[in-house]
Amino acid sequence: MSFEILGVDLYHILSWFIVYSFMGWIWESCYVSAKSKKWVNRGFVSGPFVTIYGVGAVTVYVILRPVAGNILELYFAGVAVATILEYVTGVLMEAIFHTNWWDYSDKKFNFQGKICLGSSVAWGFFTLILFYVFQPVVGDLVEMVPRKTGIVLVYVWLAGYTVDFAFSAAAAFDLRSKMKKLDVVWDEFQENLRDTKLYEVAEEARAKAEVYRMELPIGKWNDLIEERKKVFSEMVERYSANDSKLLETKENILGKYEEFVQKYGDVKKSIRYISRRHLRAYPNMVSSFERRRRLALKKKRKQDKKVRKS
């Protein structure tokens, strides 16, 4: 492992990567668990590692070492490098898995929902903390392990990580297909409500839908479905009284809703355990299909609003 990248040998790069990936997992899992008030195993792989933290920390450190002595220059360089890394990662994840694992579309000054000004500003401060707080500690920690022992540990870790990553990638590909199916089911159902008062209601429900992200036992899932059926039926009855088009198609809509619930439930129950963990770990994850649909809808609403004002 004497091969060097920008003056740093591969052994140290991999060792730092492992430590930062583990530190990232601790931070992410604790932070998300505290917010959701339940334990969440954050990260793409099943093991206690968040790969993006390892890649990000090592990449930023190795690239920016020449400017480590200038705080201002280091800050802005950190903003640039980390933001590019976040964007490239988002593009690759979308291209490979057809899903967006994070989405900044609702943030100000965002670009394609993959990066935003707020996170970029934060990356600059994280870069300073990386150089002046974490790296000295991580560097000393790695040096405490004899190099021969360290090399063996790195090889063992790489073997385990490769297997874990392969299973996680397979689950992500499966999840890509399932999420698209869920979105298609929504589309088919909503099409039956077009030009009725229930269309906007269904759209709002869709925007808030987290059903396929829930870890519900079958019994509770069925209870939830029965509750939603009752609420939807009452809404159809109420709105159809003043909507002739809805009144004519009321029975058809209720039938389509039953079909929708069945399809949606079947797809949800077919999602693998690892894929469910991905959904819990990244609750804002959406399929590329759904994100494009939301952006198109948002654009249409803005245009409609301008037309009404004019």
KABEL-V446681 format. One record per residue. RES is the residue in three letters. D_CENTER is the distance of its C-alpha to the mean C-alpha in Angstrom with 2 decimals. Layout:
# KABEL-V446681
res=RES d_center=D_CENTER
res=RES d_center=D_CENTER
This chain:
# KABEL-V446681
res=MET d_center=33.90
res=SER d_center=36.08
res=PHE d_center=34.25
res=GLU d_center=33.17
res=ILE d_center=30.46
res=LEU d_center=31.58
res=GLY d_center=34.08
res=VAL d_center=31.92
res=ASP d_center=32.59
res=LEU d_center=29.99
res=TYR d_center=30.72
res=HIS d_center=29.70
res=ILE d_center=26.58
res=LEU d_center=25.36
res=SER d_center=26.59
res=TRP d_center=24.83
res=PHE d_center=21.59
res=ILE d_center=21.90
res=VAL d_center=22.77
res=TYR d_center=20.04
res=SER d_center=17.34
res=PHE d_center=18.94
res=MET d_center=19.30
res=GLY d_center=15.65
res=TRP d_center=14.91
res=ILE d_center=17.59
res=TRP d_center=16.41
res=GLU d_center=12.71
res=SER d_center=13.83
res=CYS d_center=16.75
res=TYR d_center=15.13
res=VAL d_center=12.42
res=SER d_center=15.25
res=ALA d_center=17.65
res=LYS d_center=15.66
res=SER d_center=15.12
res=LYS d_center=18.61
res=LYS d_center=17.88
res=TRP d_center=16.98
res=VAL d_center=13.38
res=ASN d_center=13.24
res=ARG d_center=10.35
res=GLY d_center=9.67
res=PHE d_center=9.54
res=VAL d_center=13.25
res=SER d_center=15.18
res=GLY d_center=17.47
res=PRO d_center=17.39
res=PHE d_center=15.84
res=VAL d_center=12.76
res=THR d_center=13.75
res=ILE d_center=12.41
res=TYR d_center=14.72
res=GLY d_center=17.56
res=VAL d_center=17.29
res=GLY d_center=16.94
res=ALA d_center=19.74
res=VAL d_center=22.11
res=THR d_center=21.68
res=VAL d_center=22.30
res=TYR d_center=25.16
res=VAL d_center=26.89
res=ILE d_center=26.78
res=LEU d_center=27.79
res=ARG d_center=30.49
res=PRO d_center=33.26
res=VAL d_center=32.44
res=ALA d_center=31.90
res=GLY d_center=35.21
res=ASN d_center=34.34
res=ILE d_center=31.93
res=LEU d_center=31.56
res=GLU d_center=31.10
res=LEU d_center=28.63
res=TYR d_center=26.51
res=PHE d_center=26.28
res=ALA d_center=25.89
res=GLY d_center=22.93
res=VAL d_center=21.37
res=ALA d_center=22.01
res=VAL d_center=21.03
res=ALA d_center=17.76
res=THR d_center=16.70
res=ILE d_center=17.76
res=LEU d_center=15.91
res=GLU d_center=12.55
res=TYR d_center=13.41
res=VAL d_center=14.69
res=THR d_center=11.72
res=GLY d_center=9.52
res=VAL d_center=12.56
res=LEU d_center=13.07
res=MET d_center=9.73
res=GLU d_center=10.38
res=ALA d_center=14.01
res=ILE d_center=13.85
res=PHE d_center=11.36
res=HIS d_center=11.50
res=THR d_center=7.87
res=ASN d_center=5.64
res=TRP d_center=2.30
res=TRP d_center=3.79
res=ASP d_center=7.04
res=TYR d_center=10.41
res=SER d_center=12.53
res=ASP d_center=14.16
res=LYS d_center=15.12
res=LYS d_center=18.54
res=PHE d_center=19.27
res=ASN d_center=15.98
res=PHE d_center=16.13
res=GLN d_center=14.30
res=GLY d_center=11.37
res=LYS d_center=10.44
res=ILE d_center=12.90
res=CYS d_center=15.08
res=LEU d_center=18.37
res=GLY d_center=17.45
res=SER d_center=15.03
res=SER d_center=17.60
res=VAL d_center=20.39
res=ALA d_center=18.75
res=TRP d_center=18.31
res=GLY d_center=22.08
res=PHE d_center=22.90
res=PHE d_center=20.73
res=THR d_center=22.73
res=LEU d_center=25.95
res=ILE d_center=24.98
res=LEU d_center=24.03
res=PHE d_center=27.45
res=TYR d_center=29.68
res=VAL d_center=28.32
res=PHE d_center=26.06
res=GLN d_center=27.53
res=PRO d_center=31.08
res=VAL d_center=30.09
res=VAL d_center=27.90
res=GLY d_center=30.64
res=ASP d_center=33.33
res=LEU d_center=31.39
res=VAL d_center=31.16
res=GLU d_center=34.83
res=MET d_center=35.88
res=VAL d_center=35.21
res=PRO d_center=38.01
res=ARG d_center=36.84
res=LYS d_center=38.04
res=THR d_center=36.28
res=GLY d_center=33.12
res=ILE d_center=33.18
res=VAL d_center=33.57
res=LEU d_center=30.64
res=VAL d_center=28.41
res=TYR d_center=29.50
res=VAL d_center=28.90
res=TRP d_center=25.38
res=LEU d_center=24.67
res=ALA d_center=25.99
res=GLY d_center=23.91
res=TYR d_center=20.68
res=THR d_center=21.42
res=VAL d_center=21.90
res=ASP d_center=18.76
res=PHE d_center=16.70
res=ALA d_center=18.61
res=PHE d_center=17.90
res=SER d_center=14.15
res=ALA d_center=14.20
res=ALA d_center=16.42
res=ALA d_center=14.19
res=ALA d_center=11.25
res=PHE d_center=13.99
res=ASP d_center=15.20
res=LEU d_center=11.99
res=ARG d_center=11.97
res=SER d_center=15.48
res=LYS d_center=15.08
res=MET d_center=12.47
res=LYS d_center=14.86
res=LYS d_center=17.72
res=LEU d_center=16.45
res=ASP d_center=16.17
res=VAL d_center=19.61
res=VAL d_center=21.06
res=TRP d_center=20.10
res=ASP d_center=21.71
res=GLU d_center=24.80
res=PHE d_center=25.30
res=GLN d_center=24.86
res=GLU d_center=27.30
res=ASN d_center=29.97
res=LEU d_center=29.57
res=ARG d_center=29.84
res=ASP d_center=32.57
res=THR d_center=32.78
res=LYS d_center=31.94
res=LEU d_center=29.43
res=TYR d_center=27.18
res=GLU d_center=25.82
res=VAL d_center=25.56
res=ALA d_center=23.52
res=GLU d_center=21.25
res=GLU d_center=20.72
res=ALA d_center=20.09
res=ARG d_center=17.56
res=ALA d_center=15.62
res=LYS d_center=15.63
res=ALA d_center=15.27
res=GLU d_center=13.21
res=VAL d_center=15.82
res=TYR d_center=14.02
res=ARG d_center=11.58
res=MET d_center=14.83
res=GLU d_center=16.79
res=LEU d_center=20.08
res=PRO d_center=23.28
res=ILE d_center=25.07
res=GLY d_center=27.67
res=LYS d_center=25.38
res=TRP d_center=23.43
res=ASN d_center=26.83
res=ASP d_center=27.89
res=LEU d_center=24.87
res=ILE d_center=25.63
res=GLU d_center=29.29
res=GLU d_center=28.59
res=ARG d_center=26.48
res=LYS d_center=29.25
res=LYS d_center=31.86
res=VAL d_center=30.10
res=PHE d_center=29.51
res=SER d_center=33.11
res=GLU d_center=34.46
res=MET d_center=32.57
res=VAL d_center=34.00
res=GLU d_center=37.44
res=ARG d_center=37.26
res=TYR d_center=36.07
res=SER d_center=38.28
res=ALA d_center=41.36
res=ASN d_center=41.05
res=ASP d_center=39.38
res=SER d_center=41.80
res=LYS d_center=39.27
res=LEU d_center=37.04
res=LEU d_center=40.19
res=GLU d_center=41.19
res=THR d_center=37.94
res=LYS d_center=37.21
res=GLU d_center=37.92
res=ASN d_center=35.99
res=ILE d_center=32.88
res=LEU d_center=33.17
res=GLY d_center=33.61
res=LYS d_center=30.55
res=TYR d_center=28.57
res=GLU d_center=29.84
res=GLU d_center=28.80
res=PHE d_center=25.30
res=VAL d_center=24.88
res=GLN d_center=26.19
res=LYS d_center=23.94
res=TYR d_center=20.77
res=GLY d_center=21.88
res=ASP d_center=22.82
res=VAL d_center=19.48
res=LYS d_center=17.66
res=LYS d_center=20.24
res=SER d_center=19.91
res=ILE d_center=16.33
res=ARG d_center=16.83
res=TYR d_center=16.56
res=ILE d_center=14.22
res=SER d_center=11.89
res=ARG d_center=12.28
res=ARG d_center=11.43
res=HIS d_center=8.04
res=LEU d_center=7.61
res=ARG d_center=9.33
res=ALA d_center=7.60
res=TYR d_center=4.10
res=PRO d_center=6.31
res=ASN d_center=5.16
res=MET d_center=3.62
res=VAL d_center=7.02
res=SER d_center=9.50
res=SER d_center=11.29
res=PHE d_center=14.25
res=GLU d_center=13.05
res=ARG d_center=11.84
res=ARG d_center=15.27
res=ARG d_center=17.01
res=ARG d_center=15.82
res=LEU d_center=16.88
res=ALA d_center=20.13
res=LEU d_center=20.80
res=LYS d_center=20.31
res=LYS d_center=22.68
res=LYS d_center=25.15
res=ARG d_center=25.34
res=LYS d_center=26.13
res=GLN d_center=28.79
res=ASP d_center=30.25
res=LYS d_center=30.48
res=LYS d_center=32.37
res=VAL d_center=34.67
res=ARG d_center=35.52
res=LYS d_center=36.32
res=SER d_center=38.55
